[in-house]
Structures are given as C-alpha cells and as structure tokens.
Amino acid sequence: MSSEEVERVDVLELFKSKKYLNISAPMVRYSKLPFRKLVRKYNCDLCFTPMIMADSFVASELARWNEFVTDATDRPLIAQFAAKTVDEFVTAAQLVYSYCDGIDLNCGCPQRWAMQDGYGAKMLRSPELICDLVRQVRASLPQPFTVSVKIRLQSDRKQSVELCRRLQHCGVSFLSVHGRTAAERRQPADHDAIGLLASACPGLPIVANGDVDSVQVAEKVHEQTGCAGVMSARGLLHNPALFAGFEQTPIKCVREWVGVAVPTGLSYGCLHRHIEMMLEDQLSAADKRLLHYAFCVHFSALGTASEEEEDDVQQVEDDTWDDTVLIDAYDKAMGMAMKEVQRRLDQGQMENGAPESAPPEKSSKKTSKTKSSSVKPKKEPIWKVGMPCQAVYTEDGEFYEAIIESLSLDDETCVIKFLGYNNKQSMAINDLFISQGTDFASRQIKEAQLAKEAELQAAAMEWQSNITSATNPKGKNEARKSQLPPIAPQISALDPTIAMSLPPPPPISQFTSHLPTDEAEALSSMCMSWYLNGFHTGYYLGLKQGQKPQ
C-alpha cells in the first residue's frame, strides 16, 4: 500500500452503531488481505490480521512486508500481535498505527509451541503482565485507536471474570472471548460463560467467538450472551458469505475470491486450500478426488519430458507470454494427470473415495479377506521419540509426514515436527498415523523447500524493488510521506517475479456434472479467469523445476 495515511475508523463508535458486529477472526495464514477483501463484500464489519510475532515484526523490515499487507479499502482493520514484553508490543503498535484502526494482544493461542515460549494462552497465567501491556500501549498512542485482547476461557470462570474486570480498569477497548479453554478443542463453545463475562463488565464490548457457522447461529449467540459482536473463523473459511445469510458458498463468491487473490500474489497453496474449503460441502467425493488430483499434480506425475515437450519448453523460454504454447503444454499435463488418476482407479487404489496419498489402512485377520471398509486407518500401538509418523495439521486438515519430538505418557499427548516445514504441533498420541515411508517423506521435504524458496525469492525481489523506488523517487509527489517502515505494496497479477511451484488449476467443467447448468458454467468461467490473470505461467515454472536433476 501507499505510505499515505488512510482516514481512521473509530471501532468503538462502530460497535455503538449496530446491534452487533460481524467479525472475521485472526487466522494464521488465512486471514490475510485477499480473504479480508472477500468477506467485506458479504457483510463482514471488522477484520483481524493473522497473529503476528511482535519480536520478529519489530526486528525485521522483511518480516513487516511479509506479515502485514493492507490497502486503502482494508478498513476497519485490527492488527493482532503475540507479545510478552512492553517494548516489543508498544513498538509494534507504533509501526502499524497509521495503517489500521486498532491493535490486539493474542492471549488465546493454545498451540504447544506458543505456550512453551510464553505466548498465547500461557499469558492467562500472568494477568499482571497482560494488564501492563495494555496499559503501556494505551498510553503510547492517541485515540481513536483501539487496544483489545483476545482470550480463552479459564477452567475457573471466576478467574476469567476477574481478568476481564482488571483489563476494563486498565483501559482495554474491547475483549474477544473464545468459548473454550486452552485444553478444549472439539467440545462445543460455552456461550453461557461468555454471557457471564459480558454481564460482569457492563460498558465493555465483548465479542463472542466459537462455533459461529451461520447467520442464524450468530443471531442466537448475540441473544444468548448480550455480546457486542460475533466472531467467526472456520465458519467463514468454509463460507465467506456466511454473514450475508448464504447457507453455503455461492459460486459468485468463489469467482470473486480468484479475482481478489491473484493480484496480491497469494501463494498457490493457500489460494487452492481456500477454494477446497469453500466447495467442500458442494462437491461429491468423486468430484473432490478428481479436483484434488488435477490441482495437485506432483512433478513426478508429469514424467520425463519428451523431445517434443522439450521444444515446447524452449518456446516458452523464448516467449513466456505465448498463450497458445502454454495452453497446449497445460493440456498435455492435464491429460497425463487424468491418465494417472484412471490408472489408480483401475488398480483399485482409490476404492471408496480414498486417494493413494491418504494413510493406508492396516490389514488384520478380521478384515484382510473382507471388502474394504471406510473406517479410518488404524493407529500404531507403540510410539517412541524420534519415530516417523503421519498426522493432520490442524490449520488445514491435511495429512503430513512428521517425526515425534516428545511424548507425555501421563496425559497421552506428544509434540511432533512436520518434515520440511518444521512446524511443531501438540496432539493426542491416539491421533498419530503410520508413516508412509521415506519416499513420501522425501517428496514432502522437497515440496516444502521449493515453496520456501519461492516465497523468499518473491519477498527479496519485492524488498529490493521497494528500496529502489524509495531511494530514487521520480518526483516530489512520489516521495514517501511517512517515516514509518514501508508496508508491502500490492503485487501485480502479471509480475514475472512471482514464482509459483505448482501447476495452475484445471478447467473443471468435467467435474461439475451434478451441478445446475448455470453453476457449472460459472465454475468453468472461474477457471478460465486464471488464464486471463496470467496465473497459468505457474505450469511452466513448475515443469522447469520438476525437470531439474535431484
């Protein structure tokens, strides 16, 4: 965005102007600028950024460009930080002050890594620190600029009430309350407890978070709790039009998602995952399977390029924007992908809708001679530190290869590290699955490495571009108007420096036979828009990378 300041929105006045606010929750990787733009089209009143680590944000200009991207239409906006020292929190707030309408302190993240480092829900054990952070940042910034805190419930509800009252006394603008404790994951959110906090702190806006997956539920939660706002996370991911009253994602919304996401240079994986979640309840198992394989063709499935294909690649190198050559090459890749799908179907490896990449079921004397069932894979009975495994990453619901870093037999939990990505996650031992072997793990590590290299390359080029434009302004009017650290500009949809490592999405009209004609045509048009936005060049880059000797 431009360094020119945008007129600020008074969030507290916004609370007063409506019965209750519809709010998009902070979500790691997902609640970034493109998604915020999308939900604002469908009655979302207020958006949060993903949680940002304050220490990295303060220390690194590159981190600021990576983690906080906004524009003039992205208002009202709350920037959320994880912080545990006054200096880091205050400095982070000052850096974003001109580009958002408030700052939020995350005191609710239940992930093991965050709690081990003293962030997130671990801070609920230090109410004095939370109050000091709020007090200091409130004193350092002029109003209107909100200072809020997002918390989880505590097992002792009296402690939650006491914390909310103390924060109100310290000058907190509003509180967002997730209706579960840090130890609770799949239990229903306790909206009654949120109502207790709202009644205990009259005059303090309370936002209810947890299990809001429809506009009807939002209305019910408001009536039950008396809250000033309702916040949705997973519900909005599956249906960004939730607050507009749609029961499922309309096709128009999916097309708009492509339109807002592609110009910002959002990573292919994140863009693809959003579409998967939006259409999850609308596609049959067979459609999902075909769509997944078409979207996620691995380089190994492309095979070794023939001499004819090598010529096509050379033509693309000579003229990257020769659409005819690219589309022909794309069609060849899609044909190979569909042949691979058919081969696996013929071999019976995708029976009952289970793709080959899903964890296999273990056979037993009881089931080895019977027809395959749809039950989940059986777990490994004995686990040890250092053993490979497969697990579901909670942020995207996908299976990944991992290694066990620690075990706690007392509470039957463990900490795993996902290979290649190095994310750590705490989970129940019973939720582990058997590893698919070294070949599968090696492929995952290579894919993670390629994704990281692409992101770093794009960020570095963007950084250099900003340095150049900042030090060599063309004229007086183009010079920076603020001394604040620069914020990442929007990325052109046709910027050749955005190196995507996977093929583009396919035309999916063949996957939509069960949809009404108008919706099938809409989906096909959506996919064609990927071509029109230049996104198809990802195939060429991915093919080149896949042909490099390992």
Buried (B, 14 or more C-beta within 10 A) or exposed (E): BBBEEBEBBBBBEBBEEEEBBBBBBBBEEBBBBBBBBBBBBBBBBBBBBBBBBBBBBBEBBBBBBBBBBBBEEBBBBBBBBBBBBBEBBBBBBBBBBBBBBBBBBBBBBBBBBBBEBBBBBBBBEBBEBBBBBBBBBBEBBEEBBBBBBBBBBBEEBEBBBBBBBBBBEBBBBBBBBBBBBBEBEEEEBBBEBBBBBBEBBEEBBBBBBBBBBBBEBBBBBBEEBBBBBBBBBBBBBBBBBBBBEBEBBBBBBBBBBBBBBBBBBBBBBBBBBBBBBBBBEBBEEBBBBBBBBBBBBBBEBBEEBEEEBEEBBEBBEEEBEEBEBBEEBBEBBBEBBBEBBEEBBEEEEBEEEBBEBBBBBEEEEEBEEEEEEEEEBBBBEEBEEEBBBBBBBBBBEEBBBBBBBEBEEEEEBBBBBBBBBEBBBBBEBEBBBBBBEEEBBBBBBBBBEBBBEBBEEBBEBBBEBBEEBEEEEEEEEEEEEEEBBBBBBBBEBEBEBBBBBBBBBBBBBBBBEEBEEEBBBBBBEBBEEBBEBBBBBBBBBBBBBBBEEE
